[in-house]
Amino acid sequence: MKGLQIIGYILLISSLFTNGFQFVFEEKLLAKYHIEPLEMVGYEGMFGLAIELILMIITSFIPCSFGPDACVMDSAGMPFIENPLAYFTAAGSNGLLLFFCILGVFSIATFNVTGVTVTKYINALARSICDVTRTVIVWIVGIIITVTAGVNRPNYKW
């Protein structure tokens, strides 16, 4: 288990560097070229979608050996890292789930457009501070919900 924790720490730290690089690179692009924030988010979204589709196809053929709780089962009961068909079937068969998936996409798009707008008209540091503040606020709200709702509901307890 120690090796997986080290890999997790390495991935966490590398994501912070990647995120910082993205913010600074966006600031440089926005200063050098006339790109609207919505246009940049569209380019980033299409690039991210292409990468995600490639990774989803690859990981849907890789057998999972992390245990039944961490794997996704296919129709034959075989564990895999990803199973896109199961996700799309679940979203398609449940209207409320599909609504919240679409709502999540628009929420993330709005957040990204707002972030790129802050980067364009202020700077990448201001965007980074806003991003960290959002994370802290979500964390605080989660703790408040856990502490208050956890009194009566055992599923919310730590």
NORMO-V201582 format. One record per helix or strand of 3 or more residues. SS is the DSSP state (alpha for helix, beta for strand). FROM is the first residue (numbers start at 1). TO is the last residue. If there is no record, write none. Layout:
((SS	FROM	TO) (SS	FROM	TO))
//
This chain:
((alpha	2	32) (alpha	37	59) (alpha	84	93) (alpha	95	121) (alpha	124	149) (alpha	154	156))
//
